[in-house]
Amino acid sequence: MKIIILLLLMTGCTAALAAQVAINHDGSLPDASSMLEVNSNNKGFLPPRMNTTQRDAIDSPAEGLLIYNTTTNCLQWFNRSLWFDLCQGSVTPGPESDCSTPGFIAPFLTADETAVVDVNNPVTGDTWMDRNLGAMTDARSSADCWAYGNLYQWGRASEGHEDRSSGITSSNATTAVPNAGNSWDGLFITEHDSPYDWLSPQVGTLWQGVSGTNNPCPAGYRLPTETELNNERLSWVQPPINSTNTSAGAYASPLKLPVAGARTRWNGVLSSVGSYGYYWSSTVNGGSSWHLNFSSGDAYMGSNYRAYGFAIRCLKD
């Protein structure tokens, strides 16, 4: 303890009784909101410096651990099993080979963490995000698991339920308002009874427009309508795309839509991952909602129950 106190004094440190620490040259106390405050007008803060190999050898890194990566020449911090990069927004996604590892599920991002990169379809003239909501990257193949993104129940906000590994509950939501102390917040709501919706009573006016209730897309983006999503599908077989009306066409399109699969309404289990793509639109059809569905055999617009978890591709408003 004496050695610690001596070191603090030698570096011009002062320690408050509440265990707060200030490192400075003027003897000022740390701000009341800070446990550690470093103050200097001629020196900086130098975090641990290491290359990517050394970083990846850190055993069980803590949430928020900060380093300077000498491979990328950038500050990085650890969060939710991933190293985020101040320069890139996030670390480079893992290799596509990970997708073939039995039981492997690529990490996904929250809606706020998803990179906003635009891509334009010259046939429709629409501008979209280049990746699924929650995806680490734009697709490098039709079955690139790092590009699958999250799976949303129709009309729900980004509050955790969309994570592919989120817990489940059989209790219906009684309000569309998220994060209000609800027992179902952050949980995928399973449903066995008609009208097979996570919300009771149903509300068909969610997700309409950029200002729509619970719009999970970044600012300036929204869910596409059934017509807009179908026009995207129809563009695959037109010049200059000239592809097929299948999952191959979905990937060959400017959007590079992957076969992200779905989450089933009755038990919340992942289904058809790597073989089917299901993408919600904002358009309702009675008690159900329209979505884009494609596989290696065909692609079409379908209508399904709102308790299913489907992928989202956001359209720029």
C-alpha positions as CSV (number, residue, x, y, z in Angstrom):
1,M,0.0,0.0,0.0
2,K,2.9,2.4,0.8
3,I,4.4,1.6,-2.5
4,I,1.2,2.5,-4.3
5,I,0.8,5.8,-2.4
6,L,4.5,6.7,-3.2
7,L,4.0,6.0,-6.9
8,L,0.9,8.2,-6.9
9,L,2.8,11.0,-5.3
10,M,5.7,10.7,-7.7
11,T,3.4,11.0,-10.7
12,G,1.6,14.1,-9.3
13,C,-1.5,12.1,-8.4
14,T,-4.1,12.9,-5.8
15,A,-6.6,10.4,-4.5
16,A,-10.0,11.3,-3.1
17,L,-11.4,9.5,-0.1
18,A,-14.1,7.9,-2.2
19,A,-11.3,5.9,-4.0
20,Q,-11.5,8.2,-7.0
21,V,-8.1,9.0,-8.6
22,A,-6.8,12.0,-10.5
23,I,-3.5,12.0,-12.4
24,N,-2.4,15.6,-13.0
25,H,0.1,18.2,-12.2
26,D,-2.1,20.7,-10.4
27,G,-3.4,18.6,-7.6
28,S,-7.1,19.0,-8.7
29,L,-9.6,16.4,-7.7
30,P,-11.3,14.1,-10.2
31,D,-14.7,14.9,-11.5
32,A,-17.5,13.6,-9.3
33,S,-18.6,11.2,-12.1
34,S,-15.2,9.7,-12.7
35,M,-13.3,7.0,-10.9
36,L,-10.1,8.0,-12.8
37,E,-9.3,11.3,-14.5
38,V,-6.1,12.0,-16.4
39,N,-5.4,15.7,-17.0
40,S,-2.5,17.1,-19.0
41,N,-1.8,19.8,-21.6
42,N,1.4,18.2,-23.0
43,K,1.0,14.5,-22.6
44,G,-1.5,11.8,-23.7
45,F,-3.0,8.6,-22.6
46,L,-1.2,5.5,-24.0
47,P,-3.2,2.2,-23.8
48,P,-1.6,-1.2,-24.2
49,R,-0.2,-1.7,-27.8
50,M,-0.3,-5.1,-29.5
51,N,-0.9,-6.7,-32.9
52,T,-4.0,-8.7,-33.8
53,T,-2.4,-12.1,-33.0
54,Q,-1.5,-10.9,-29.5
55,R,-4.9,-9.3,-29.0
56,D,-6.7,-12.6,-29.9
57,A,-4.5,-14.4,-27.4
58,I,-6.0,-12.5,-24.5
59,D,-7.8,-14.9,-22.3
60,S,-11.5,-14.0,-21.6
61,P,-11.3,-10.3,-22.4
62,A,-13.6,-8.2,-20.3
63,E,-16.4,-6.1,-21.7
64,G,-15.0,-2.7,-22.6
65,L,-11.3,-3.8,-22.6
66,L,-9.4,-1.2,-24.6
67,I,-6.2,-1.7,-26.6
68,Y,-4.3,0.0,-29.5
69,N,-4.0,-2.5,-32.4
70,T,-0.6,-2.1,-34.2
71,T,-1.8,-4.2,-37.1
72,T,-4.7,-1.9,-37.9
73,N,-3.2,1.2,-36.3
74,C,-6.4,1.9,-34.4
75,L,-8.0,1.8,-31.0
76,Q,-10.2,-1.2,-30.4
77,W,-12.5,-2.3,-27.6
78,F,-14.1,-5.6,-26.6
79,N,-17.9,-5.9,-26.6
80,R,-20.3,-8.9,-26.9
81,S,-17.6,-11.4,-28.1
82,L,-16.3,-9.0,-30.7
83,W,-13.5,-6.5,-31.0
84,F,-14.8,-3.2,-32.3
85,D,-12.6,-0.8,-34.2
86,L,-12.8,2.9,-33.8
87,C,-11.6,3.4,-37.4
88,Q,-13.9,0.8,-39.1
89,G,-16.9,0.7,-36.8
90,S,-16.4,-3.0,-36.2
91,V,-13.8,-5.7,-36.7
92,T,-13.5,-7.5,-40.0
93,P,-16.0,-10.3,-40.1
94,G,-14.7,-13.9,-39.7
95,P,-14.1,-16.1,-42.7
96,E,-16.9,-17.7,-44.7
97,S,-15.5,-21.1,-43.7
98,D,-16.9,-20.5,-40.2
99,C,-20.4,-21.0,-41.7
100,S,-19.7,-24.7,-42.3
101,T,-18.7,-25.4,-38.7
102,P,-21.4,-27.4,-37.1
103,G,-23.4,-25.4,-34.6
104,F,-21.6,-22.1,-35.5
105,I,-23.7,-18.9,-35.3
106,A,-21.9,-15.8,-36.4
107,P,-22.1,-12.9,-33.9
108,F,-24.6,-10.2,-34.8
109,L,-24.9,-6.5,-34.1
110,T,-27.6,-4.4,-32.6
111,A,-29.5,-2.1,-35.0
112,D,-27.5,0.9,-33.7
113,E,-24.2,-1.0,-34.3
114,T,-25.0,-2.1,-37.9
115,A,-22.9,-0.2,-40.4
116,V,-24.9,2.1,-42.7
117,V,-23.6,1.6,-46.3
118,D,-25.8,2.4,-49.2
119,V,-26.3,0.4,-52.4
120,N,-28.4,1.4,-55.4
121,N,-30.5,-0.8,-57.7
122,P,-30.3,0.7,-61.1
123,V,-33.5,-1.0,-62.3
124,T,-35.8,0.2,-59.5
125,G,-33.8,3.4,-58.6
126,D,-34.2,2.5,-54.9
127,T,-31.4,2.9,-52.4
128,W,-31.0,0.3,-49.7
129,M,-28.6,-0.6,-46.9
130,D,-26.0,-3.0,-48.4
131,R,-26.5,-5.5,-45.5
132,N,-29.3,-7.0,-43.4
133,L,-30.1,-5.3,-40.1
134,G,-27.7,-6.7,-37.5
135,A,-25.3,-8.2,-40.1
136,M,-21.5,-8.0,-39.6
137,T,-21.0,-7.5,-43.4
138,D,-22.6,-7.5,-46.8
139,A,-22.9,-11.0,-48.2
140,R,-19.8,-12.6,-49.7
141,S,-21.9,-15.6,-50.8
142,S,-25.6,-16.5,-50.6
143,A,-25.0,-18.6,-47.5
144,D,-22.5,-16.2,-45.8
145,C,-23.5,-16.6,-42.1
146,W,-21.8,-13.3,-41.1
147,A,-24.3,-11.5,-43.4
148,Y,-27.5,-13.1,-42.1
149,G,-28.3,-10.5,-39.5
150,N,-31.1,-10.5,-36.9
151,L,-34.6,-12.0,-37.1
152,Y,-37.5,-9.7,-36.2
153,Q,-41.1,-10.5,-35.3
154,W,-43.2,-8.2,-37.4
155,G,-43.8,-4.8,-35.8
156,R,-41.4,-5.2,-32.9
157,A,-38.6,-2.7,-32.0
158,S,-34.9,-3.5,-31.7
159,E,-34.9,-4.4,-28.0
160,G,-33.1,-7.8,-28.0
161,H,-35.7,-10.3,-29.1
162,E,-34.2,-10.1,-32.6
163,D,-31.0,-11.7,-31.5
164,R,-30.9,-15.3,-32.9
165,S,-29.9,-16.6,-29.5
166,S,-32.4,-14.6,-27.4
167,G,-34.5,-16.3,-24.8
168,I,-38.2,-17.1,-25.4
169,T,-41.5,-16.6,-23.6
170,S,-45.0,-17.8,-24.3
171,S,-46.6,-14.6,-22.8
172,N,-48.1,-12.4,-25.4
173,A,-47.1,-8.7,-25.4
174,T,-50.0,-6.5,-24.4
175,T,-48.4,-3.3,-25.7
176,A,-46.2,-2.5,-28.7
177,V,-44.2,-0.1,-26.5
178,P,-40.8,-1.7,-25.8
179,N,-38.5,-1.4,-22.7
180,A,-41.3,-0.3,-20.4
181,G,-40.6,-2.9,-17.7
182,N,-42.4,-5.6,-19.7
183,S,-41.7,-9.2,-18.9
184,W,-41.3,-10.0,-22.6
185,D,-38.7,-7.3,-23.4
186,G,-35.7,-8.8,-25.1
187,L,-37.4,-12.2,-25.5
188,F,-38.8,-13.9,-28.6
189,I,-42.5,-14.4,-28.0
190,T,-43.7,-17.9,-29.1
191,E,-47.3,-18.3,-30.3
192,H,-49.5,-21.4,-30.9
193,D,-52.9,-19.8,-31.2
194,S,-54.7,-17.7,-33.9
195,P,-54.0,-15.0,-35.1
196,Y,-50.4,-16.1,-34.4
197,D,-49.2,-12.7,-33.4
198,W,-46.7,-11.8,-30.6
199,L,-49.0,-8.8,-29.7
200,S,-52.5,-9.1,-28.3
201,P,-54.7,-7.3,-29.4
202,Q,-53.1,-7.0,-32.9
203,V,-51.9,-3.7,-34.2
204,G,-51.6,-3.4,-38.0
205,T,-50.2,0.1,-38.1
206,L,-46.6,-0.7,-36.9
207,W,-43.6,-0.2,-39.1
208,Q,-45.3,2.1,-41.6
209,G,-42.9,4.7,-42.9
210,V,-39.7,6.1,-41.6
211,S,-41.6,7.5,-38.5
212,G,-43.5,4.3,-38.1
213,T,-44.0,2.9,-34.6
214,N,-41.1,0.6,-33.6
215,N,-39.2,1.2,-37.0
216,P,-36.0,-0.7,-36.3
217,C,-34.1,0.8,-39.2
218,P,-31.4,3.6,-38.8
219,A,-32.5,7.2,-39.1
220,G,-33.6,8.0,-42.6
221,Y,-34.4,4.3,-43.4
222,R,-37.5,2.2,-43.1
223,L,-39.1,-1.1,-43.9
224,P,-40.0,-1.5,-47.6
225,T,-43.6,-1.9,-48.7
226,E,-44.8,-5.1,-50.3
227,T,-44.7,-3.4,-53.7
228,E,-41.1,-2.1,-53.2
229,L,-39.8,-5.5,-52.1
230,N,-41.6,-7.2,-55.0
231,N,-40.1,-4.7,-57.5
232,E,-36.7,-5.6,-56.1
233,R,-37.5,-9.3,-56.8
234,L,-38.7,-8.5,-60.3
235,S,-35.6,-6.6,-61.1
236,W,-33.4,-9.7,-60.8
237,V,-34.6,-11.0,-64.2
238,Q,-34.2,-7.6,-66.0
239,P,-31.1,-6.0,-67.6
240,P,-28.5,-5.3,-66.4
241,I,-28.9,-7.9,-63.6
242,N,-30.3,-10.7,-65.9
243,S,-30.4,-13.3,-63.1
244,T,-32.9,-16.0,-62.0
245,N,-36.0,-15.6,-59.8
246,T,-34.4,-17.7,-57.0
247,S,-31.9,-17.4,-54.2
248,A,-29.2,-17.1,-56.8
249,G,-30.9,-14.1,-58.3
250,A,-31.3,-12.6,-54.8
251,Y,-27.5,-12.8,-54.3
252,A,-26.7,-11.7,-57.8
253,S,-28.7,-8.5,-57.3
254,P,-27.2,-5.3,-56.0
255,L,-28.6,-6.1,-52.5
256,K,-26.8,-9.5,-52.4
257,L,-29.6,-10.9,-50.2
258,P,-28.5,-14.0,-48.3
259,V,-30.5,-17.1,-47.3
260,A,-30.8,-15.9,-43.7
261,G,-33.5,-18.4,-42.6
262,A,-36.2,-17.7,-40.1
263,R,-37.2,-18.3,-36.5
264,T,-40.3,-20.3,-35.9
265,R,-43.4,-18.9,-34.2
266,W,-44.2,-22.0,-32.1
267,N,-40.9,-22.6,-30.3
268,G,-38.4,-19.9,-31.5
269,V,-36.1,-22.4,-33.1
270,L,-34.0,-21.4,-36.1
271,S,-35.3,-22.8,-39.4
272,S,-34.1,-23.0,-43.0
273,V,-30.9,-21.1,-42.3
274,G,-28.6,-21.4,-45.3
275,S,-31.4,-22.5,-47.7
276,Y,-34.3,-20.0,-47.5
277,G,-34.5,-16.2,-47.3
278,Y,-37.5,-14.5,-45.6
279,Y,-37.6,-10.7,-45.5
280,W,-40.4,-8.7,-43.9
281,S,-42.2,-5.8,-45.7
282,S,-44.2,-3.1,-43.8
283,T,-47.4,-4.1,-45.6
284,V,-50.1,-6.0,-43.7
285,N,-52.5,-8.5,-45.2
286,G,-55.4,-8.9,-42.8
287,G,-54.0,-10.4,-39.6
288,S,-50.7,-11.3,-41.3
289,S,-48.0,-9.4,-43.2
290,W,-46.3,-9.6,-46.5
291,H,-42.7,-10.8,-47.0
292,L,-40.2,-11.8,-49.6
293,N,-39.5,-15.6,-49.7
294,F,-36.8,-17.2,-51.9
295,S,-34.9,-20.5,-52.2
296,S,-32.9,-22.3,-54.8
297,G,-36.2,-23.2,-56.6
298,D,-38.1,-19.9,-56.7
299,A,-38.8,-16.5,-55.2
300,Y,-42.2,-14.9,-54.5
301,M,-44.1,-12.6,-52.2
302,G,-46.0,-14.4,-49.5
303,S,-48.0,-13.6,-46.4
304,N,-47.3,-15.0,-43.0
305,Y,-48.0,-14.8,-39.3
306,R,-46.4,-11.9,-37.4
307,A,-45.0,-14.1,-34.7
308,Y,-42.3,-15.5,-37.1
309,G,-38.9,-14.0,-37.0
310,F,-37.7,-12.8,-40.4
311,A,-34.7,-10.8,-41.7
312,I,-35.0,-7.0,-42.5
313,R,-33.3,-5.1,-45.3
314,C,-33.9,-1.3,-44.8
315,L,-34.8,1.0,-47.6
316,K,-33.6,4.6,-47.7
317,D,-36.6,7.0,-47.5
